[in-house]
Amino acid sequence: MLKETIICIIIVITIFFGDNATQNYTKETVSNLSNGLTLLRENLIQENIEKEKVQKEIEDIYKQWEERHDKLAYFIEHDELEKVETQFVAIKGYIETEDYEESISELDKSVFILEHIEDKYAFNLQNVF
């Protein structure tokens, strides 16, 4: 009886710490990407848009995404990650064709999806029940 109780306690503690680690990684990723997208948005709103600078920024954000994508795939639904990937590709396409208004729209959608992922996988009573 004591052995089973100890094993259950160890499993619960492991789950708690594992969930905490994945939440921290998700929050860090969403924060970094959202900040980068916000800065990109500010550059796209300006009147004199430097095409090379904007393209470099979206490339840097996309590289950051690719570096973190594999780890996120361990604990986040692939459909959610695919939505973010689709948004980034759309933003890159609109920036390349210099359709900055559409890229701002897609950028806002990307930030929303990233924040949705963070909220969806947060450990709170609303998500537990």
Rosetta constraint file for C-alpha pairs under 8 A:
AtomPair CA 1 CA 5 HARMONIC 6.35 0.50
AtomPair CA 2 CA 6 HARMONIC 6.21 0.50
AtomPair CA 3 CA 7 HARMONIC 6.19 0.50
AtomPair CA 4 CA 8 HARMONIC 6.13 0.50
AtomPair CA 5 CA 9 HARMONIC 6.17 0.50
AtomPair CA 6 CA 10 HARMONIC 6.15 0.50
AtomPair CA 7 CA 11 HARMONIC 6.19 0.50
AtomPair CA 8 CA 12 HARMONIC 6.18 0.50
AtomPair CA 9 CA 13 HARMONIC 6.13 0.50
AtomPair CA 10 CA 14 HARMONIC 6.05 0.50
AtomPair CA 11 CA 15 HARMONIC 6.15 0.50
AtomPair CA 12 CA 16 HARMONIC 6.14 0.50
AtomPair CA 13 CA 17 HARMONIC 6.20 0.50
AtomPair CA 14 CA 18 HARMONIC 5.94 0.50
AtomPair CA 15 CA 19 HARMONIC 5.97 0.50
AtomPair CA 16 CA 20 HARMONIC 6.17 0.50
AtomPair CA 17 CA 21 HARMONIC 6.15 0.50
AtomPair CA 18 CA 22 HARMONIC 6.27 0.50
AtomPair CA 19 CA 23 HARMONIC 6.08 0.50
AtomPair CA 19 CA 123 HARMONIC 7.80 0.50
AtomPair CA 20 CA 24 HARMONIC 6.17 0.50
AtomPair CA 21 CA 25 HARMONIC 6.26 0.50
AtomPair CA 22 CA 26 HARMONIC 6.08 0.50
AtomPair CA 22 CA 75 HARMONIC 7.42 0.50
AtomPair CA 23 CA 27 HARMONIC 6.04 0.50
AtomPair CA 23 CA 118 HARMONIC 7.78 0.50
AtomPair CA 23 CA 121 HARMONIC 7.14 0.50
AtomPair CA 23 CA 122 HARMONIC 6.38 0.50
AtomPair CA 23 CA 123 HARMONIC 7.85 0.50
AtomPair CA 24 CA 28 HARMONIC 6.09 0.50
AtomPair CA 25 CA 29 HARMONIC 6.10 0.50
AtomPair CA 26 CA 30 HARMONIC 6.06 0.50
AtomPair CA 26 CA 72 HARMONIC 7.34 0.50
AtomPair CA 26 CA 118 HARMONIC 6.34 0.50
AtomPair CA 27 CA 31 HARMONIC 5.94 0.50
AtomPair CA 27 CA 118 HARMONIC 6.25 0.50
AtomPair CA 28 CA 32 HARMONIC 6.13 0.50
AtomPair CA 29 CA 33 HARMONIC 6.12 0.50
AtomPair CA 29 CA 68 HARMONIC 7.31 0.50
AtomPair CA 30 CA 34 HARMONIC 5.79 0.50
AtomPair CA 30 CA 114 HARMONIC 5.82 0.50
AtomPair CA 30 CA 115 HARMONIC 6.74 0.50
AtomPair CA 30 CA 118 HARMONIC 6.97 0.50
AtomPair CA 31 CA 35 HARMONIC 6.03 0.50
AtomPair CA 32 CA 36 HARMONIC 6.27 0.50
AtomPair CA 33 CA 37 HARMONIC 6.10 0.50
AtomPair CA 33 CA 61 HARMONIC 6.52 0.50
AtomPair CA 33 CA 64 HARMONIC 7.61 0.50
AtomPair CA 33 CA 65 HARMONIC 7.46 0.50
AtomPair CA 34 CA 38 HARMONIC 6.00 0.50
AtomPair CA 34 CA 111 HARMONIC 5.74 0.50
AtomPair CA 34 CA 114 HARMONIC 7.48 0.50
AtomPair CA 35 CA 39 HARMONIC 6.25 0.50
AtomPair CA 36 CA 40 HARMONIC 6.19 0.50
AtomPair CA 36 CA 57 HARMONIC 7.79 0.50
AtomPair CA 36 CA 61 HARMONIC 6.41 0.50
AtomPair CA 37 CA 41 HARMONIC 6.06 0.50
AtomPair CA 37 CA 58 HARMONIC 7.94 0.50
AtomPair CA 37 CA 61 HARMONIC 7.49 0.50
AtomPair CA 37 CA 107 HARMONIC 6.66 0.50
AtomPair CA 37 CA 111 HARMONIC 7.25 0.50
AtomPair CA 38 CA 42 HARMONIC 6.31 0.50
AtomPair CA 39 CA 43 HARMONIC 6.41 0.50
AtomPair CA 40 CA 44 HARMONIC 6.25 0.50
AtomPair CA 40 CA 54 HARMONIC 6.75 0.50
AtomPair CA 40 CA 57 HARMONIC 6.66 0.50
AtomPair CA 40 CA 58 HARMONIC 7.34 0.50
AtomPair CA 41 CA 45 HARMONIC 6.27 0.50
AtomPair CA 41 CA 104 HARMONIC 6.17 0.50
AtomPair CA 41 CA 107 HARMONIC 7.15 0.50
AtomPair CA 42 CA 46 HARMONIC 6.76 0.50
AtomPair CA 43 CA 49 HARMONIC 6.69 0.50
AtomPair CA 43 CA 54 HARMONIC 7.09 0.50
AtomPair CA 44 CA 49 HARMONIC 6.26 0.50
AtomPair CA 44 CA 54 HARMONIC 7.49 0.50
AtomPair CA 44 CA 100 HARMONIC 6.37 0.50
AtomPair CA 44 CA 104 HARMONIC 7.12 0.50
AtomPair CA 45 CA 49 HARMONIC 7.95 0.50
AtomPair CA 49 CA 54 HARMONIC 7.60 0.50
AtomPair CA 50 CA 54 HARMONIC 6.25 0.50
AtomPair CA 51 CA 55 HARMONIC 6.09 0.50
AtomPair CA 51 CA 95 HARMONIC 7.84 0.50
AtomPair CA 51 CA 98 HARMONIC 7.81 0.50
AtomPair CA 52 CA 56 HARMONIC 6.08 0.50
AtomPair CA 53 CA 57 HARMONIC 6.21 0.50
AtomPair CA 54 CA 58 HARMONIC 6.36 0.50
AtomPair CA 54 CA 95 HARMONIC 7.57 0.50
AtomPair CA 55 CA 59 HARMONIC 6.16 0.50
AtomPair CA 55 CA 92 HARMONIC 7.49 0.50
AtomPair CA 55 CA 95 HARMONIC 6.79 0.50
AtomPair CA 55 CA 96 HARMONIC 7.32 0.50
AtomPair CA 56 CA 60 HARMONIC 6.13 0.50
AtomPair CA 57 CA 61 HARMONIC 6.23 0.50
AtomPair CA 58 CA 62 HARMONIC 6.01 0.50
AtomPair CA 58 CA 91 HARMONIC 7.89 0.50
AtomPair CA 58 CA 92 HARMONIC 6.63 0.50
AtomPair CA 59 CA 63 HARMONIC 6.10 0.50
AtomPair CA 59 CA 92 HARMONIC 7.93 0.50
AtomPair CA 60 CA 64 HARMONIC 6.22 0.50
AtomPair CA 61 CA 65 HARMONIC 6.23 0.50
AtomPair CA 62 CA 66 HARMONIC 6.19 0.50
AtomPair CA 62 CA 88 HARMONIC 6.90 0.50
AtomPair CA 63 CA 67 HARMONIC 6.23 0.50
AtomPair CA 64 CA 68 HARMONIC 6.47 0.50
AtomPair CA 65 CA 69 HARMONIC 5.76 0.50
AtomPair CA 66 CA 70 HARMONIC 7.35 0.50
AtomPair CA 68 CA 72 HARMONIC 6.23 0.50
AtomPair CA 69 CA 73 HARMONIC 6.12 0.50
AtomPair CA 69 CA 81 HARMONIC 7.52 0.50
AtomPair CA 70 CA 74 HARMONIC 7.12 0.50
AtomPair CA 71 CA 75 HARMONIC 7.82 0.50
AtomPair CA 72 CA 76 HARMONIC 5.80 0.50
AtomPair CA 73 CA 77 HARMONIC 6.81 0.50
AtomPair CA 73 CA 78 HARMONIC 6.30 0.50
AtomPair CA 73 CA 81 HARMONIC 7.41 0.50
AtomPair CA 76 CA 80 HARMONIC 7.17 0.50
AtomPair CA 76 CA 81 HARMONIC 7.32 0.50
AtomPair CA 76 CA 121 HARMONIC 7.82 0.50
AtomPair CA 77 CA 81 HARMONIC 6.71 0.50
AtomPair CA 78 CA 82 HARMONIC 5.98 0.50
AtomPair CA 79 CA 83 HARMONIC 6.29 0.50
AtomPair CA 80 CA 84 HARMONIC 6.73 0.50
AtomPair CA 80 CA 113 HARMONIC 7.96 0.50
AtomPair CA 80 CA 117 HARMONIC 7.09 0.50
AtomPair CA 81 CA 85 HARMONIC 6.26 0.50
AtomPair CA 82 CA 86 HARMONIC 6.05 0.50
AtomPair CA 83 CA 87 HARMONIC 6.28 0.50
AtomPair CA 83 CA 113 HARMONIC 7.53 0.50
AtomPair CA 84 CA 88 HARMONIC 6.28 0.50
AtomPair CA 84 CA 110 HARMONIC 6.11 0.50
AtomPair CA 84 CA 113 HARMONIC 6.68 0.50
AtomPair CA 84 CA 114 HARMONIC 7.09 0.50
AtomPair CA 85 CA 89 HARMONIC 6.30 0.50
AtomPair CA 86 CA 90 HARMONIC 6.22 0.50
AtomPair CA 87 CA 91 HARMONIC 6.17 0.50
AtomPair CA 87 CA 106 HARMONIC 6.20 0.50
AtomPair CA 87 CA 107 HARMONIC 7.38 0.50
AtomPair CA 87 CA 109 HARMONIC 7.38 0.50
AtomPair CA 87 CA 110 HARMONIC 5.78 0.50
AtomPair CA 88 CA 92 HARMONIC 6.17 0.50
AtomPair CA 88 CA 107 HARMONIC 7.85 0.50
AtomPair CA 88 CA 110 HARMONIC 7.29 0.50
AtomPair CA 89 CA 93 HARMONIC 6.18 0.50
AtomPair CA 90 CA 94 HARMONIC 6.18 0.50
AtomPair CA 90 CA 103 HARMONIC 7.38 0.50
AtomPair CA 90 CA 106 HARMONIC 6.90 0.50
AtomPair CA 91 CA 95 HARMONIC 6.11 0.50
AtomPair CA 91 CA 102 HARMONIC 7.92 0.50
AtomPair CA 91 CA 103 HARMONIC 4.92 0.50
AtomPair CA 91 CA 104 HARMONIC 7.82 0.50
AtomPair CA 91 CA 106 HARMONIC 5.95 0.50
AtomPair CA 91 CA 107 HARMONIC 6.49 0.50
AtomPair CA 92 CA 96 HARMONIC 6.13 0.50
AtomPair CA 92 CA 103 HARMONIC 7.77 0.50
AtomPair CA 93 CA 97 HARMONIC 6.30 0.50
AtomPair CA 94 CA 98 HARMONIC 5.94 0.50
AtomPair CA 94 CA 99 HARMONIC 4.99 0.50
AtomPair CA 94 CA 100 HARMONIC 6.46 0.50
AtomPair CA 94 CA 102 HARMONIC 6.50 0.50
AtomPair CA 94 CA 103 HARMONIC 5.26 0.50
AtomPair CA 95 CA 99 HARMONIC 5.94 0.50
AtomPair CA 95 CA 100 HARMONIC 6.03 0.50
AtomPair CA 95 CA 103 HARMONIC 6.27 0.50
AtomPair CA 99 CA 103 HARMONIC 6.41 0.50
AtomPair CA 100 CA 104 HARMONIC 6.14 0.50
AtomPair CA 101 CA 105 HARMONIC 6.48 0.50
AtomPair CA 102 CA 106 HARMONIC 6.24 0.50
AtomPair CA 103 CA 107 HARMONIC 5.89 0.50
AtomPair CA 104 CA 108 HARMONIC 6.23 0.50
AtomPair CA 105 CA 109 HARMONIC 6.44 0.50
AtomPair CA 106 CA 110 HARMONIC 6.18 0.50
AtomPair CA 107 CA 111 HARMONIC 6.39 0.50
AtomPair CA 108 CA 112 HARMONIC 6.28 0.50
AtomPair CA 109 CA 113 HARMONIC 6.17 0.50
AtomPair CA 110 CA 114 HARMONIC 6.14 0.50
AtomPair CA 111 CA 115 HARMONIC 6.16 0.50
AtomPair CA 112 CA 116 HARMONIC 6.02 0.50
AtomPair CA 113 CA 117 HARMONIC 6.21 0.50
AtomPair CA 114 CA 118 HARMONIC 6.42 0.50
AtomPair CA 115 CA 119 HARMONIC 6.20 0.50
AtomPair CA 116 CA 120 HARMONIC 5.88 0.50
AtomPair CA 117 CA 121 HARMONIC 6.25 0.50
AtomPair CA 118 CA 122 HARMONIC 6.15 0.50
AtomPair CA 120 CA 127 HARMONIC 7.06 0.50
AtomPair CA 121 CA 127 HARMONIC 7.58 0.50
AtomPair CA 122 CA 127 HARMONIC 7.29 0.50
AtomPair CA 123 CA 127 HARMONIC 6.62 0.50
AtomPair CA 123 CA 128 HARMONIC 7.25 0.50
AtomPair CA 124 CA 128 HARMONIC 6.32 0.50
AtomPair CA 125 CA 129 HARMONIC 6.21 0.50
